[in-house]
């Protein structure tokens, strides 16, 4: 985290140094504005215009360093343990006395770093009609768990027994006197990507405010993966000594949204400060891709290795690819407070929120109801 703050601070210093080294830009002084409050001069309410040098005030660009959250993936309890002495029939079973969940619950909801870049061009000198584009990315994130019978003599994977009225049950990875083993779980989300291109028009304005309408195109992409790997070494009869059972369950989801983007940017100005309020909504198609894969490998000394399709949660009944799509609405709300430090340098602090319902999450693909038979 310290390195990220250093990068952000260094970037700001570089831009500030560049601004101080430039020849000062003198913007054309607009028509005087009538004061709207006692004690405030007309110049205190001038709209901020910040063109880049040599662009006649028609091109602008900015970059931002972000910290953000993505709503966490709700995972069922995937790995459990129980205290020594627990009966085999109750070991690792959800709700049993002494049972402890080792991995599960909400994951992938920690703070993420990212960036956003935006640029625009106005078609006329009055800057009433223009086009702007933006791109945002937030970093990937992982939640990991690794456990073995050396640390947890009892290791289990809970499920609901469809053959017994959906009663809570558990598949044992390790149990004293019966087996040793290990389990590794990785919940992972890829980078979050968002992009948009909008035509903008200055619809209304006053001496200290402005309303811009926007219409264009928006997309976003987000993927997740959940991988569970287990190794069990049975030590009881009738298993041959040295037998090893390895299994894997994997759930992968990808979401992509493409739609029509429209909304408003309302701006308020005072001296070197400005406040931007963003209200946008995108209507389009959300495409979901779900892949479920599972396998089990049984190695017995002196015998050929046996490969089976499916494992505990990823069974032959649900393995495969599935695709779906439907119409969704993606709203955005945002507020940004800006301070004009130099003619070509503006510092911004703000908050944005995007909401999209119905995306495919990796944890939602697990069906804990299983028929052991």
C-alpha positions as CSV (number, residue, x, y, z in Angstrom):
1,X,0.0,0.0,0.0
2,X,2.9,2.4,0.8
3,X,4.3,1.9,-2.7
4,X,0.9,2.8,-4.3
5,X,0.8,6.1,-2.3
6,X,4.4,6.8,-3.4
7,X,3.5,6.2,-7.0
8,X,0.5,8.6,-6.7
9,X,2.5,11.3,-5.0
10,X,5.4,11.0,-7.5
11,X,3.0,11.3,-10.4
12,X,1.4,14.4,-8.9
13,X,4.9,16.0,-8.4
14,X,5.9,15.2,-12.0
15,X,2.8,16.9,-13.3
16,X,3.2,19.8,-11.0
17,X,6.8,20.2,-12.0
18,X,5.8,20.2,-15.7
19,X,3.2,22.8,-15.1
20,X,5.6,25.2,-13.3
21,X,8.1,24.8,-16.2
22,X,5.6,25.8,-18.8
23,X,5.1,29.3,-20.2
24,X,2.1,30.8,-18.4
25,X,-1.1,30.6,-20.4
26,X,-3.3,33.7,-20.5
27,X,-6.9,32.9,-21.2
28,X,-9.0,35.4,-23.0
29,X,-11.0,37.4,-20.4
30,X,-14.7,36.8,-20.9
31,X,-17.4,39.4,-20.7
32,X,-17.7,40.7,-17.1
33,X,-20.3,38.9,-15.1
34,X,-22.7,40.6,-12.7
35,X,-21.9,39.7,-9.1
36,X,-24.5,37.4,-7.6
37,X,-23.6,38.0,-4.0
38,X,-22.3,40.9,-2.0
39,X,-18.6,40.9,-1.4
40,X,-17.8,38.7,-4.4
41,X,-16.2,40.2,-7.4
42,X,-17.3,39.1,-10.9
43,X,-14.0,37.3,-11.5
44,X,-14.6,35.1,-8.5
45,X,-17.4,33.4,-10.4
46,X,-15.7,32.9,-13.7
47,X,-16.2,29.4,-15.2
48,X,-12.9,27.5,-15.3
49,X,-11.6,26.9,-18.7
50,X,-8.4,24.8,-18.9
51,X,-7.2,24.2,-22.4
52,X,-3.9,22.6,-23.2
53,X,-1.2,24.7,-24.8
54,X,-1.4,24.9,-28.6
55,X,-4.9,23.4,-28.8
56,X,-6.8,26.7,-28.9
57,X,-8.7,25.5,-25.9
58,X,-10.4,22.7,-27.8
59,X,-8.6,19.7,-26.4
60,X,-8.3,18.5,-22.8
61,X,-7.0,15.4,-21.0
62,X,-6.7,14.2,-17.5
63,X,-5.5,11.2,-15.5
64,X,-6.6,10.0,-12.1
65,X,-5.3,7.5,-9.5
66,X,-8.2,5.5,-8.0
67,X,-9.0,3.4,-5.0
68,X,-12.2,1.4,-5.2
69,X,-14.2,-1.5,-4.1
70,X,-16.2,-4.2,-5.9
71,X,-19.1,-5.9,-4.2
72,X,-17.7,-9.1,-2.7
73,X,-18.4,-12.6,-4.0
74,X,-20.5,-14.6,-1.5
75,X,-19.0,-18.0,-1.2
76,X,-20.5,-21.0,0.6
77,X,-18.5,-22.6,3.3
78,X,-16.0,-24.6,1.2
79,X,-13.6,-26.0,3.8
80,X,-14.3,-27.0,7.4
81,X,-12.7,-28.6,10.4
82,X,-13.7,-30.0,13.8
83,X,-11.9,-30.6,17.1
84,X,-10.1,-33.8,17.9
85,X,-12.4,-36.5,19.1
86,X,-15.3,-35.5,16.9
87,X,-17.3,-38.5,15.5
88,X,-16.6,-39.3,11.9
89,X,-20.3,-38.8,11.0
90,X,-20.2,-35.2,12.4
91,X,-16.7,-34.2,11.3
92,X,-16.8,-31.0,9.3
93,X,-20.6,-31.0,9.1
94,X,-22.1,-27.5,9.1
95,X,-23.9,-26.8,12.3
96,X,-22.3,-29.7,14.2
97,X,-20.8,-29.0,17.7
98,X,-17.3,-27.4,17.4
99,X,-17.3,-27.2,13.6
100,X,-15.2,-24.3,12.3
101,X,-15.4,-22.9,8.7
102,X,-11.9,-22.3,7.4
103,X,-12.8,-20.7,4.0
104,X,-16.1,-19.2,2.9
105,X,-18.2,-16.1,3.2
106,X,-17.7,-12.8,1.4
107,X,-14.5,-12.6,-0.6
108,X,-12.8,-10.3,-3.1
109,X,-14.1,-7.1,-1.5
110,X,-10.8,-5.6,-0.3
111,X,-9.6,-2.1,-1.4
112,X,-8.3,-2.1,-5.0
113,X,-6.0,0.4,-6.8
114,X,-6.6,1.6,-10.3
115,X,-6.5,4.5,-12.7
116,X,-8.8,6.4,-15.1
117,X,-7.8,8.5,-18.1
118,X,-10.2,10.8,-20.0
119,X,-9.8,13.1,-23.0
120,X,-12.1,15.3,-25.0
121,X,-12.3,17.7,-28.0
122,X,-14.7,20.5,-28.7
123,X,-15.8,21.1,-32.3
124,X,-16.4,24.8,-32.0
125,X,-14.6,27.7,-30.4
126,X,-17.5,28.3,-28.0
127,X,-17.0,24.8,-26.7
128,X,-20.6,23.9,-26.8
129,X,-20.4,20.7,-28.8
130,X,-17.7,18.1,-28.3
131,X,-16.7,14.5,-27.9
132,X,-15.0,12.8,-24.9
133,X,-13.7,9.3,-24.1
134,X,-12.6,7.6,-21.0
135,X,-11.0,4.3,-19.8
136,X,-10.9,2.9,-16.2
137,X,-9.2,-0.1,-14.8
138,X,-9.0,-1.5,-11.3
139,X,-6.5,-4.2,-10.3
140,X,-7.2,-7.9,-9.9
141,X,-7.6,-9.5,-6.5
142,X,-7.2,-13.0,-4.9
143,X,-8.3,-14.7,-1.7
144,X,-6.2,-17.8,-0.8
145,X,-6.4,-20.7,1.6
146,X,-4.1,-23.7,2.1
147,X,-4.5,-26.3,4.8
148,X,-3.2,-29.8,5.5
149,X,-3.7,-32.5,8.0
150,X,-0.5,-31.5,9.6
151,X,-2.3,-28.4,10.9
152,X,-5.9,-29.6,10.8
153,X,-6.1,-33.3,11.5
154,X,-9.7,-33.1,10.4
155,X,-10.4,-31.4,7.0
156,X,-13.7,-31.6,5.2
157,X,-15.8,-30.2,2.4
158,X,-19.4,-29.6,3.5
159,X,-22.4,-30.3,1.3
160,X,-26.2,-31.1,1.5
161,X,-27.0,-34.7,1.0
162,X,-29.7,-34.9,-1.7
163,X,-30.2,-38.6,-0.9
164,X,-31.0,-37.8,2.7
165,X,-33.5,-34.9,2.6
166,X,-30.7,-32.4,1.9
167,X,-29.2,-33.0,5.4
168,X,-25.9,-31.4,6.1
169,X,-23.0,-33.7,5.4
170,X,-19.3,-33.5,4.6
171,X,-16.7,-35.2,2.3
172,X,-13.6,-35.9,4.4
173,X,-10.2,-34.9,3.1
174,X,-8.4,-35.9,6.3
175,X,-9.5,-37.7,9.4
176,X,-7.3,-39.4,12.1
177,X,-6.9,-43.1,11.4
178,X,-8.7,-42.9,8.0
179,X,-6.8,-40.5,5.8
180,X,-4.4,-37.6,5.5
181,X,-4.5,-34.8,3.0
182,X,-4.5,-31.2,2.0
183,X,-6.7,-28.6,0.3
184,X,-5.9,-25.4,-1.6
185,X,-8.5,-22.8,-2.5
186,X,-8.1,-19.8,-4.7
187,X,-10.8,-17.2,-5.3
188,X,-9.7,-14.7,-8.0
189,X,-11.1,-11.8,-9.8
190,X,-9.5,-10.3,-12.9
191,X,-9.0,-6.7,-13.6
192,X,-12.1,-4.5,-13.9
193,X,-12.3,-2.6,-17.2
194,X,-14.7,0.2,-18.2
195,X,-14.7,2.5,-21.2
196,X,-17.0,5.0,-22.8
197,X,-17.2,7.5,-25.7
198,X,-19.8,10.3,-25.5
199,X,-20.9,13.3,-27.5
200,X,-21.4,16.2,-25.2
201,X,-23.4,19.4,-25.6
202,X,-23.6,22.5,-23.3
203,X,-27.3,22.6,-22.8
204,X,-27.7,25.3,-20.1
205,X,-25.4,27.6,-18.3
206,X,-25.4,30.5,-15.9
207,X,-22.7,32.8,-14.4
208,X,-21.5,30.1,-12.0
209,X,-23.0,26.8,-13.2
210,X,-23.2,24.7,-16.4
211,X,-25.2,21.7,-17.5
212,X,-23.8,19.4,-20.2
213,X,-25.8,16.6,-21.7
214,X,-24.0,13.4,-22.9
215,X,-24.9,10.5,-25.1
216,X,-22.7,7.7,-26.4
217,X,-21.4,4.2,-25.9
218,X,-20.3,2.3,-22.8
219,X,-18.7,-1.1,-22.1
220,X,-17.3,-3.0,-19.1
221,X,-15.7,-6.3,-18.5
222,X,-15.2,-8.4,-15.3
223,X,-14.2,-12.0,-14.7
224,X,-13.8,-14.3,-11.7
225,X,-12.4,-17.8,-11.0
226,X,-12.8,-20.2,-8.1
227,X,-10.5,-23.2,-7.9
228,X,-10.5,-25.9,-5.3
229,X,-7.8,-28.6,-5.3
230,X,-7.7,-31.5,-2.9
231,X,-5.3,-34.4,-2.2
232,X,-6.3,-37.4,0.0
233,X,-4.1,-40.3,1.1
234,X,-6.3,-43.0,2.5
235,X,-4.7,-45.0,5.3
236,X,-7.5,-47.5,6.1
237,X,-8.6,-50.8,4.6
238,X,-9.6,-51.6,1.9
239,X,-7.3,-48.9,0.3
240,X,-3.9,-50.1,-0.9
241,X,-1.1,-48.3,1.0
242,X,0.2,-45.4,-1.1
243,X,-3.1,-44.7,-2.8
244,X,-3.6,-41.1,-3.6
245,X,-6.8,-39.3,-4.7
246,X,-6.5,-35.9,-6.3
247,X,-9.4,-33.7,-7.2
248,X,-10.2,-30.3,-8.7
249,X,-13.3,-28.2,-8.9
250,X,-13.1,-25.0,-11.0
251,X,-15.7,-22.3,-11.7
252,X,-15.0,-19.4,-14.1
253,X,-17.3,-16.6,-15.0
254,X,-16.9,-13.6,-17.5
255,X,-19.3,-10.7,-17.8
256,X,-19.3,-8.1,-20.6
257,X,-21.7,-5.2,-21.0
258,X,-22.3,-3.0,-24.1
259,X,-24.8,-0.3,-24.2
260,X,-26.1,3.2,-25.0
261,X,-24.7,5.7,-22.5
262,X,-26.6,9.0,-21.6
263,X,-26.8,11.5,-18.9
264,X,-25.7,14.9,-17.5
265,X,-22.7,16.6,-16.0
266,X,-23.6,19.5,-13.8
267,X,-20.8,21.9,-13.0
268,X,-20.5,24.6,-10.3
269,X,-17.7,27.1,-10.2
270,X,-16.2,29.4,-7.6
271,X,-12.8,31.0,-7.8
272,X,-10.3,28.2,-8.4
273,X,-12.7,25.5,-7.2
274,X,-15.3,23.6,-9.2
275,X,-17.8,20.8,-8.4
276,X,-18.8,18.3,-11.0
277,X,-21.9,16.1,-10.5
278,X,-22.3,13.1,-12.8
279,X,-25.6,11.4,-13.4
280,X,-25.5,8.8,-16.1
281,X,-27.4,5.7,-17.1
282,X,-26.4,3.1,-19.7
283,X,-28.9,0.6,-21.3
284,X,-27.6,-2.4,-23.1
285,X,-26.9,-6.1,-23.2
286,X,-25.1,-8.0,-20.5
287,X,-23.3,-11.1,-21.8
288,X,-22.4,-13.8,-19.3
289,X,-20.2,-16.8,-19.8
290,X,-19.9,-19.6,-17.2
291,X,-17.5,-22.5,-17.4
292,X,-17.5,-25.4,-14.9
293,X,-14.8,-28.0,-14.9
294,X,-13.9,-30.9,-12.6
295,X,-11.7,-33.9,-12.5
296,X,-10.4,-36.7,-10.2
297,X,-7.3,-38.7,-10.5
298,X,-6.8,-42.0,-8.5
299,X,-3.3,-43.4,-8.3
300,X,-2.9,-46.9,-6.8
301,X,0.6,-48.4,-6.6
302,X,1.0,-51.2,-9.2
303,X,-2.1,-50.1,-11.2
304,X,-2.8,-47.7,-14.0
305,X,-3.8,-44.2,-13.1
306,X,-7.6,-43.7,-13.3
307,X,-8.9,-40.3,-14.6
308,X,-12.5,-39.5,-13.8
309,X,-14.6,-36.5,-15.0
310,X,-16.1,-34.5,-12.2
311,X,-15.2,-34.1,-8.5
312,X,-17.3,-32.9,-5.6
313,X,-19.1,-29.7,-6.7
314,X,-18.2,-29.9,-10.4
315,X,-20.0,-33.0,-11.5
316,X,-20.7,-34.6,-14.8
317,X,-24.2,-33.2,-14.5
318,X,-23.0,-29.5,-14.5
319,X,-19.6,-29.5,-16.2
320,X,-19.4,-27.4,-19.4
321,X,-19.9,-24.0,-20.8
322,X,-23.0,-21.9,-20.5
323,X,-23.8,-18.5,-22.1
324,X,-26.6,-16.1,-21.5
325,X,-27.5,-12.5,-22.2
326,X,-30.3,-10.1,-21.4
327,X,-31.0,-6.4,-21.2
328,X,-29.7,-4.5,-18.2
329,X,-29.5,-0.9,-16.9
330,X,-26.1,0.4,-15.6
331,X,-26.5,3.7,-13.6
332,X,-23.6,5.9,-12.5
333,X,-23.5,8.6,-9.9
334,X,-20.4,10.7,-9.1
335,X,-19.1,13.9,-7.5
336,X,-15.7,15.5,-8.1
337,X,-14.3,18.5,-6.3
338,X,-11.5,20.2,-8.3
339,X,-8.9,22.8,-7.5
340,X,-7.1,24.7,-10.3
341,X,-3.5,24.7,-9.1
342,X,-1.9,25.9,-12.3
343,X,-3.2,26.9,-15.8
344,X,-2.6,23.3,-17.0
345,X,-2.8,21.4,-13.7
346,X,-6.0,20.6,-11.8
347,X,-6.3,18.4,-8.7
348,X,-9.4,16.4,-8.2
349,X,-10.9,14.4,-5.3
350,X,-14.2,12.6,-5.8
351,X,-16.3,9.5,-5.5
352,X,-18.1,7.5,-8.2
353,X,-20.5,4.5,-7.9
354,X,-21.5,2.1,-10.7
355,X,-24.3,-0.5,-10.2
356,X,-25.1,-3.5,-12.4
357,X,-27.4,-6.3,-11.3
358,X,-27.3,-9.8,-12.5
359,X,-23.7,-10.4,-13.3
360,X,-22.4,-14.0,-13.0
361,X,-20.2,-14.6,-9.9
362,X,-18.0,-17.6,-9.5
363,X,-19.4,-18.4,-6.0
364,X,-22.9,-18.4,-7.2
365,X,-22.2,-21.4,-9.6
366,X,-21.7,-23.8,-6.7
367,X,-24.7,-26.0,-5.9
368,X,-24.0,-27.5,-2.4
369,X,-26.9,-30.0,-2.9
370,X,-25.2,-33.3,-4.0
371,X,-26.3,-36.9,-4.2
372,X,-23.3,-38.9,-3.0
373,X,-24.5,-41.9,-4.9
